[in-house]
Amino acid sequence: MTTRAGFVALIGEPNAGKSTLTNRMVGAKVSIVTHKVQTTRARIRGVALEGAAQIVFVDTPGLFRPRRRLDRAMVAAAWGGAADADIVVLLVEAHRGLTEGTQAILDALKDRISPKQTVALAINKIDRVKAEALLALSAKLNDAYPFAQTFMISAEKGHGVDALRRWLAETLPESPWLYPEDQIADLPMRMIAAEMTREKLTLRLHEELPYQLTVETEQWQERKDGSVRIDQMIYVMRDGHKGIVLGNRGETIKAISQAARAEIAEFLGRPVHLFLQVKVRENWMEESERYSEMGLEFRDGNT
């Protein structure tokens, strides 16, 4: 039997639905999903099987105009993921249409993507607009860039996702599979666990601490009874932030810990003992070690 395998990079503006689509395709939660922009920091790879094909999804950080060092590292990771992929899928939100940000991505595609790469368009969140508006948007986007194929999808509800998955499976190059059959992500478990905790922090703290914290798994101890003890450090930039994360009498961090522990345990399929600590590091965004932990490149200057 001929097998196919390769990398598919999902690119688009922040919040276009890349993480939701990755999770839907893989059939498990490997990527952070929140309503906040810029939650995906590293290029998270999820692995999906479709017939004799293995599709490796690279869920890149959203593409936006970078202002800080962390922003620049995230944008560089996104374009790096696209340049290395066999197929690139641009996700555009149906109800937002051809925004300035999407136009900037279309312009950059011409410079950054090899003519040999296949680029498809996926218009997401189609349940939010009428059919005529969808067709008009599709025509406008296809005039702006020669997409190999256009898909109308709802990553959240699953509409159109199967057709996209089948097309990707047929379009990938002939190749042996790149990962074992039962592997669904290639991030180390330590990093996936840290990302799950960071998602809970992001959801719980809403506007108070948008991007000024990061989580690292410091210890991972396998226990004889089959459970695992995980020690994680939450780095914040100011003393006041530490108080917000801890909450009144430690209630906030306790709730975050319970939610993260439950999700990590479900993902691993075994009991988890999770211990969280909070540390103030004013300059964590300028420390190369933090970037290595996130799977990002520490870089100077503009990209």
C-alpha positions as CSV (number, residue, x, y, z in Angstrom):
1,M,0.0,0.0,0.0
2,T,1.3,3.5,-0.9
3,T,1.6,5.7,2.2
4,R,1.7,9.4,2.2
5,A,3.1,11.8,4.9
6,G,4.1,15.4,5.3
7,F,3.7,18.7,7.1
8,V,0.7,21.0,6.8
9,A,1.2,24.5,8.2
10,L,-1.9,26.4,9.4
11,I,-1.3,30.1,9.1
12,G,-3.5,33.2,9.7
13,E,-4.2,36.1,11.9
14,P,-4.4,35.5,15.7
15,N,-7.7,33.9,16.6
16,A,-8.5,32.7,13.1
17,G,-9.1,29.2,14.5
18,K,-5.8,27.4,13.8
19,S,-5.6,25.7,17.2
20,T,-9.3,24.7,17.1
21,L,-8.7,23.2,13.6
22,T,-5.6,21.3,14.7
23,N,-7.4,19.8,17.7
24,R,-10.4,18.9,15.5
25,M,-8.2,17.2,12.9
26,V,-6.1,15.3,15.4
27,G,-9.1,14.3,17.5
28,A,-7.5,15.3,20.7
29,K,-6.5,18.5,22.4
30,V,-2.8,19.2,21.6
31,S,-3.1,23.0,21.1
32,I,-4.2,25.8,23.4
33,V,-7.6,27.3,22.5
34,T,-8.7,30.5,24.2
35,H,-10.5,33.6,23.0
36,K,-7.3,35.6,23.6
37,V,-5.1,36.4,20.7
38,Q,-1.4,35.2,20.6
39,T,-2.0,32.2,22.9
40,T,-0.1,29.7,20.6
41,R,3.5,30.5,21.2
42,A,5.5,27.5,19.9
43,R,4.8,25.6,16.6
44,I,2.7,22.8,18.0
45,R,2.7,19.7,15.9
46,G,-0.4,17.5,15.9
47,V,-0.5,14.2,14.0
48,A,-3.7,13.0,12.2
49,L,-4.3,9.8,10.2
50,E,-6.5,9.7,7.1
51,G,-6.5,6.4,5.3
52,A,-2.9,5.6,4.4
53,A,-1.8,9.2,5.0
54,Q,-0.2,10.7,8.1
55,I,-0.8,14.5,8.2
56,V,1.4,16.4,10.6
57,F,-0.2,19.7,11.5
58,V,2.1,22.6,12.4
59,D,-0.2,25.0,14.4
60,T,1.8,28.3,14.1
61,P,1.4,31.4,16.3
62,G,-0.9,34.0,14.7
63,L,0.8,36.4,12.3
64,F,0.6,40.0,13.4
65,R,2.8,43.1,13.5
66,P,5.5,42.3,16.1
67,R,6.3,45.0,18.7
68,R,8.3,43.1,21.3
69,R,11.0,40.5,21.3
70,L,8.5,37.7,22.2
71,D,6.3,38.9,19.3
72,R,9.2,38.8,16.9
73,A,10.1,35.2,18.0
74,M,6.4,34.1,17.6
75,V,6.1,35.6,14.1
76,A,9.4,34.1,13.0
77,A,8.3,30.7,14.2
78,A,5.0,31.0,12.2
79,W,6.8,31.9,9.0
80,G,9.4,29.2,9.7
81,G,6.7,26.6,10.1
82,A,5.1,27.7,6.8
83,A,8.4,27.7,4.9
84,D,9.2,24.1,6.0
85,A,5.8,22.7,5.2
86,D,4.6,20.6,2.2
87,I,1.2,22.3,2.2
88,V,0.3,25.7,3.7
89,V,-3.4,26.4,4.7
90,L,-4.3,30.0,5.2
91,L,-7.2,30.4,7.6
92,V,-9.4,33.5,7.2
93,E,-12.4,34.3,9.4
94,A,-15.5,34.5,7.3
95,H,-17.1,37.4,9.3
96,R,-14.0,39.5,9.3
97,G,-13.3,39.2,5.6
98,L,-10.1,40.5,3.9
99,T,-8.6,42.5,6.8
100,E,-5.4,44.5,6.7
101,G,-3.7,41.7,8.6
102,T,-4.8,39.1,6.0
103,Q,-3.8,41.3,3.1
104,A,-0.3,41.6,4.7
105,I,-0.1,37.8,5.0
106,L,-1.1,37.4,1.3
107,D,1.6,39.9,0.3
108,A,4.2,38.1,2.4
109,L,3.2,34.7,1.0
110,K,4.5,35.7,-2.4
111,D,8.0,36.4,-0.9
112,R,8.2,33.7,1.8
113,I,6.7,30.6,0.2
114,S,8.3,28.6,-2.5
115,P,6.4,28.3,-5.8
116,K,6.7,24.5,-5.4
117,Q,4.6,24.6,-2.2
118,T,0.9,24.0,-2.3
119,V,-1.1,26.8,-0.7
120,A,-4.8,26.3,0.1
121,L,-7.4,28.6,1.5
122,A,-9.8,27.7,4.4
123,I,-12.5,30.2,5.2
124,N,-13.5,29.5,8.8
125,K,-16.5,30.3,11.0
126,I,-18.8,30.0,7.9
127,D,-21.8,29.8,10.2
128,R,-21.5,33.5,10.9
129,V,-22.2,34.8,7.4
130,K,-24.6,34.3,4.5
131,A,-23.7,32.3,1.5
132,E,-23.5,35.3,-0.9
133,A,-20.9,37.0,1.4
134,L,-18.9,33.8,1.5
135,L,-18.7,33.5,-2.3
136,A,-17.8,37.1,-2.6
137,L,-15.0,36.7,-0.1
138,S,-13.7,33.6,-1.7
139,A,-13.6,35.3,-5.1
140,K,-11.8,38.3,-3.6
141,L,-9.2,36.1,-1.8
142,N,-8.6,33.9,-4.9
143,D,-8.0,37.1,-7.0
144,A,-5.4,38.2,-4.5
145,Y,-3.5,34.8,-4.5
146,P,-3.6,31.7,-6.7
147,F,-4.8,29.2,-4.1
148,A,-4.7,25.5,-5.1
149,Q,-8.0,24.9,-3.5
150,T,-10.6,26.7,-1.3
151,F,-12.5,25.1,1.6
152,M,-15.5,26.5,3.5
153,I,-15.3,25.2,7.1
154,S,-16.3,25.6,10.7
155,A,-13.4,24.3,12.8
156,E,-15.5,24.5,15.9
157,K,-18.5,22.7,14.6
158,G,-16.7,20.4,12.2
159,H,-18.4,21.5,9.0
160,G,-16.2,21.0,5.9
161,V,-13.3,19.6,8.0
162,D,-13.5,16.1,6.6
163,A,-13.3,17.3,3.0
164,L,-10.2,19.4,3.9
165,R,-8.6,16.4,5.7
166,R,-9.2,14.1,2.7
167,W,-7.8,16.6,0.3
168,L,-4.7,17.1,2.4
169,A,-4.2,13.3,2.6
170,E,-4.4,13.0,-1.2
171,T,-2.1,15.9,-1.8
172,L,0.7,15.1,0.5
173,P,3.8,13.4,-1.1
174,E,4.3,9.7,-1.1
175,S,6.4,8.9,2.0
176,P,6.7,6.5,4.9
177,W,5.0,7.8,8.0
178,L,7.0,10.2,10.0
179,Y,5.8,9.3,13.5
180,P,4.6,6.1,15.3
181,E,0.9,5.3,14.6
182,D,-0.3,6.1,18.1
183,Q,1.6,9.4,18.5
184,I,-0.6,12.5,18.3
185,A,1.9,15.3,19.1
186,D,5.6,15.8,18.9
187,L,6.0,18.4,21.6
188,P,7.6,16.9,24.7
189,M,5.0,16.0,27.3
190,R,6.6,18.5,29.7
191,M,5.8,21.3,27.3
192,I,2.3,20.1,26.6
193,A,1.6,20.0,30.3
194,A,3.0,23.5,30.7
195,E,0.8,24.7,27.9
196,M,-2.3,23.2,29.5
197,T,-1.6,25.0,32.7
198,R,-0.9,28.3,30.8
199,E,-4.3,27.9,29.1
200,K,-6.1,27.6,32.4
201,L,-4.2,30.7,33.7
202,T,-5.2,32.6,30.5
203,L,-8.9,31.6,30.8
204,R,-9.1,32.3,34.5
205,L,-7.3,35.7,34.5
206,H,-8.9,37.2,31.4
207,E,-7.7,40.7,30.9
208,E,-5.5,41.0,34.0
209,L,-2.4,39.3,32.8
210,P,-2.5,38.8,29.1
211,Y,0.9,37.8,27.9
212,Q,3.1,38.6,30.8
213,L,3.4,35.1,32.2
214,T,4.9,31.9,31.1
215,V,4.8,28.3,32.6
216,E,7.7,25.8,32.7
217,T,7.6,22.2,33.8
218,E,10.6,22.0,36.2
219,Q,10.3,18.4,37.3
220,W,8.5,15.3,36.0
221,Q,8.6,12.3,38.3
222,E,7.2,8.9,37.3
223,R,5.8,7.1,40.4
224,K,5.7,3.4,41.0
225,D,1.9,3.4,41.3
226,G,1.7,4.6,37.7
227,S,0.9,8.2,38.6
228,V,3.2,11.2,37.8
229,R,4.2,14.1,39.9
230,I,4.7,17.4,37.9
231,D,6.2,20.5,39.4
232,Q,5.7,23.7,37.4
233,M,6.9,27.3,37.8
234,I,4.7,30.2,36.7
235,Y,6.9,33.2,35.9
236,V,5.3,36.7,36.2
237,M,6.8,40.1,35.6
238,R,5.7,42.0,38.8
239,D,4.9,41.4,42.4
240,G,1.3,42.6,41.8
241,H,0.9,39.9,39.1
242,K,2.0,37.3,41.6
243,G,-0.9,38.4,43.9
244,I,-3.4,38.1,41.0
245,V,-2.2,34.6,40.1
246,L,-2.4,33.4,43.8
247,G,-5.7,35.1,44.5
248,N,-7.4,35.7,47.8
249,R,-6.1,33.1,50.2
250,G,-4.6,31.2,47.3
251,E,-8.0,30.4,45.8
252,T,-7.2,31.4,42.2
253,I,-4.1,29.2,41.9
254,K,-5.9,26.4,43.6
255,A,-8.7,26.5,41.0
256,I,-6.2,26.8,38.2
257,S,-4.2,23.8,39.6
258,Q,-7.3,21.6,39.8
259,A,-8.4,22.4,36.3
260,A,-4.9,21.9,34.8
261,R,-4.4,18.7,36.8
262,A,-7.7,17.2,35.5
263,E,-6.9,18.0,31.9
264,I,-3.3,16.7,32.0
265,A,-4.5,13.5,33.7
266,E,-7.1,13.0,31.0
267,F,-4.5,13.6,28.3
268,L,-2.1,11.2,29.9
269,G,-4.7,8.6,30.9
270,R,-3.4,8.3,34.5
271,P,-3.4,10.1,37.8
272,V,-1.4,13.4,38.1
273,H,-0.1,15.2,41.2
274,L,0.5,18.8,40.1
275,F,2.4,21.4,42.2
276,L,2.4,25.0,41.0
277,Q,4.7,27.8,42.2
278,V,4.8,31.5,41.2
279,K,8.0,33.4,40.8
280,V,8.5,37.1,39.9
281,R,11.1,37.5,37.1
282,E,10.8,41.0,35.8
283,N,12.8,40.3,32.6
284,W,11.7,36.9,31.6
285,M,10.8,38.1,28.2
286,E,14.4,39.0,27.6
287,E,15.9,35.7,28.8
288,S,17.0,33.2,26.2
289,E,16.3,30.2,28.4
290,R,12.6,31.1,28.6
291,Y,12.4,31.1,24.8
292,S,14.1,27.7,24.6
293,E,11.5,26.3,27.0
294,M,8.8,27.6,24.6
295,G,10.4,26.1,21.6
296,L,11.1,29.6,20.2
297,E,14.2,31.2,18.8
298,F,15.7,34.0,20.9
299,R,16.4,36.7,18.4
300,D,17.5,40.4,18.1
301,G,16.3,43.0,15.8
302,N,13.3,42.8,13.4
303,T,12.2,39.9,11.4
